[in-house]
Amino acid sequence: MAGSERGPRERMVFSAAQLIRRNGVTATGMRDVAAHARAPRGSLQHYFPRGKEQLVNEAVAWAGRYAAKRVARFLSELPEPTPGRLFAAMVRQWTDEFTAGGFHGGCPVVAATVDCSDADSVRDAAASAFGSWTRPVAEALAGMGVPAARAGSLATLMVSALEGAIVIARAERDIRALTTVAEELAPLLDAAVTRRG
């Protein structure tokens, strides 16, 4: 959805997610969000009466929904879906971003988790966001022939490996960690298929 098609509230949530993924929660101020969203500052209090924590929680939830929708998109773009190819597509989103635009942004869910580890509501929002992302990955794996009992574990492995590789890639300013997890996990993921769809 293009920015102009979003209402002010949606623009602010999107902007918060974008700023958090680049700067973290602590360095992202409410005024920064309003400016990025091109929204009047007074609208922040209107839409987010519980303040910054509410906005952060909604940005984290948005990020979880975005990641979940990407799973369906990746699957639709794969002529012959396999667990390894799905994971490679998930990784490629990040290698493409880092190669094209630098290593400036990471995952807003991770940033919020790290910055707000003492805030129960943010931790809950982050856990929910990871669940929103992991569930469609597990469903996709099951649809490819991975036993349902194992699909959830492998989905957690995929998301965990990807998030860790994103953090390492940003620290090293190199996509090496991302390409490594894609190459090393593909055989393990594909070996989990016990039936063909």
C-alpha positions as CSV (number, residue, x, y, z in Angstrom):
1,M,0.0,0.0,0.0
2,A,1.5,3.3,-1.0
3,G,2.0,6.0,1.7
4,S,-0.6,8.3,0.1
5,E,-3.3,5.6,0.4
6,R,-2.8,5.3,4.2
7,G,-4.7,7.4,6.7
8,P,-2.8,9.4,9.2
9,R,-3.0,6.7,11.9
10,E,-1.7,4.0,9.5
11,R,1.1,6.3,8.3
12,M,2.2,7.0,11.8
13,V,2.4,3.2,12.7
14,F,4.3,2.6,9.4
15,S,6.6,5.5,10.1
16,A,7.2,4.3,13.7
17,A,8.2,0.8,12.3
18,Q,10.5,2.3,9.8
19,L,12.2,4.6,12.3
20,I,12.5,1.9,15.0
21,R,14.1,-0.5,12.5
22,R,16.8,2.1,11.7
23,N,17.3,3.9,15.0
24,G,15.8,1.7,17.8
25,V,13.0,2.6,20.1
26,T,14.9,4.9,22.4
27,A,16.2,7.1,19.6
28,T,12.8,7.3,17.9
29,G,10.8,10.2,19.3
30,M,7.1,10.9,18.8
31,R,7.9,14.1,17.0
32,D,10.2,12.1,14.6
33,V,7.3,9.8,13.9
34,A,4.9,12.7,13.2
35,A,7.4,14.4,10.9
36,H,8.2,11.1,9.0
37,A,4.5,10.4,8.6
38,R,3.8,14.0,7.6
39,A,1.1,14.1,10.3
40,P,0.2,16.9,12.7
41,R,1.9,16.4,16.0
42,G,-1.4,16.8,17.9
43,S,-2.7,13.7,16.1
44,L,-0.3,11.5,18.0
45,Q,-2.2,12.1,21.2
46,H,-5.5,11.6,19.4
47,Y,-4.5,8.3,17.8
48,F,-2.2,7.0,20.6
49,P,-3.6,8.2,23.9
50,R,-1.4,5.8,25.8
51,G,1.7,7.4,24.3
52,K,4.9,6.0,22.8
53,E,4.5,2.5,24.2
54,Q,1.1,2.1,22.4
55,L,2.7,3.4,19.2
56,V,5.7,1.0,19.5
57,N,3.4,-1.9,20.2
58,E,1.3,-1.1,17.1
59,A,4.4,-0.7,15.0
60,V,5.7,-4.1,16.2
61,A,2.3,-5.7,15.4
62,W,2.4,-4.1,12.0
63,A,5.9,-5.6,11.4
64,G,4.6,-9.1,12.3
65,R,1.7,-8.8,9.9
66,Y,4.0,-7.5,7.2
67,A,6.4,-10.5,7.6
68,A,3.4,-12.9,7.6
69,K,2.1,-11.5,4.3
70,R,5.5,-11.8,2.8
71,V,5.5,-15.6,3.3
72,A,2.5,-15.9,1.0
73,R,4.1,-13.6,-1.5
74,F,7.4,-15.6,-1.5
75,L,5.4,-18.8,-2.0
76,S,3.5,-17.4,-4.9
77,E,6.8,-16.4,-6.6
78,L,8.3,-19.9,-6.3
79,P,7.6,-22.2,-9.3
80,E,8.4,-25.3,-7.2
81,P,8.2,-24.4,-3.5
82,T,10.5,-26.3,-1.1
83,P,11.4,-25.4,2.5
84,G,14.9,-24.4,1.4
85,R,13.7,-22.2,-1.4
86,L,11.2,-20.5,0.9
87,F,14.0,-19.8,3.4
88,A,16.2,-18.5,0.6
89,A,13.5,-16.1,-0.5
90,M,13.1,-14.9,3.1
91,V,16.8,-14.3,3.3
92,R,17.0,-12.7,-0.2
93,Q,14.6,-9.9,0.9
94,W,17.3,-8.8,3.3
95,T,20.4,-9.5,1.1
96,D,18.7,-7.4,-1.6
97,E,17.9,-4.6,0.9
98,F,21.4,-4.5,2.4
99,T,23.1,-4.7,-1.0
100,A,21.0,-1.9,-2.5
101,G,20.6,0.4,0.4
102,G,23.2,-0.3,3.0
103,F,22.9,-1.9,6.4
104,H,20.9,0.9,8.0
105,G,17.7,-0.9,9.0
106,G,17.0,-4.2,10.7
107,C,13.8,-5.8,12.1
108,P,11.7,-3.4,14.2
109,V,10.5,-6.3,16.3
110,V,14.1,-7.2,17.3
111,A,14.8,-3.5,18.0
112,A,11.8,-3.1,20.2
113,T,12.6,-6.3,22.1
114,V,16.1,-5.2,22.8
115,D,15.3,-1.5,23.6
116,C,12.2,-2.3,25.7
117,S,13.0,-5.5,27.5
118,D,11.5,-4.2,30.7
119,A,8.2,-3.3,29.2
120,D,5.8,-6.2,29.4
121,S,3.4,-4.8,26.8
122,V,6.3,-4.4,24.3
123,R,7.6,-7.9,25.0
124,D,4.1,-9.3,24.6
125,A,3.7,-7.4,21.3
126,A,7.0,-8.7,20.1
127,A,6.2,-12.3,21.0
128,S,2.8,-12.0,19.2
129,A,4.6,-10.5,16.1
130,F,7.0,-13.4,16.0
131,G,4.1,-15.7,16.3
132,S,2.2,-13.9,13.5
133,W,5.3,-14.6,11.3
134,T,6.2,-18.1,12.4
135,R,2.7,-19.5,12.0
136,P,2.4,-19.0,8.2
137,V,5.9,-20.3,7.8
138,A,4.9,-23.5,9.7
139,E,1.8,-23.8,7.6
140,A,3.8,-23.4,4.4
141,L,6.2,-26.1,5.5
142,A,3.4,-28.4,6.3
143,G,1.9,-27.7,2.9
144,M,5.2,-28.8,1.4
145,G,5.2,-32.1,3.1
146,V,6.9,-31.4,6.4
147,P,5.1,-33.3,9.2
148,A,3.0,-30.9,11.2
149,A,4.7,-31.9,14.4
150,R,8.0,-30.7,13.0
151,A,6.8,-27.7,10.9
152,G,6.5,-25.4,13.9
153,S,10.0,-26.2,15.2
154,L,11.5,-25.6,11.8
155,A,9.6,-22.4,11.3
156,T,11.0,-21.2,14.6
157,L,14.5,-22.2,13.5
158,M,14.1,-20.3,10.2
159,V,12.9,-17.1,11.8
160,S,15.5,-17.3,14.5
161,A,18.4,-18.0,12.1
162,L,17.2,-15.2,9.8
163,E,16.9,-12.7,12.7
164,G,20.3,-13.6,14.0
165,A,21.9,-13.3,10.6
166,I,20.3,-9.9,10.1
167,V,21.9,-8.7,13.3
168,I,25.3,-10.1,12.3
169,A,25.1,-8.6,8.8
170,R,24.4,-5.2,10.2
171,A,27.3,-5.5,12.7
172,E,29.7,-6.7,10.0
173,R,28.3,-4.6,7.2
174,D,28.4,-7.7,5.1
175,I,25.7,-10.2,3.9
176,R,28.0,-13.2,4.7
177,A,25.9,-14.3,7.6
178,L,22.7,-14.2,5.6
179,T,24.1,-16.2,2.7
180,T,25.6,-18.7,5.1
181,V,22.3,-19.5,6.9
182,A,20.5,-19.9,3.6
183,E,23.1,-22.3,2.2
184,E,23.6,-24.3,5.4
185,L,19.9,-24.6,6.4
186,A,18.5,-25.5,3.0
187,P,19.6,-29.2,3.0
188,L,18.3,-29.6,6.6
189,L,15.0,-28.0,5.7
190,D,14.5,-29.9,2.5
191,A,15.3,-33.2,4.2
192,A,12.4,-32.7,6.6
193,V,9.9,-33.2,3.7
194,T,8.4,-36.7,4.2
195,R,5.7,-36.5,1.5
196,R,5.2,-34.6,-1.7
197,G,2.3,-32.2,-1.9
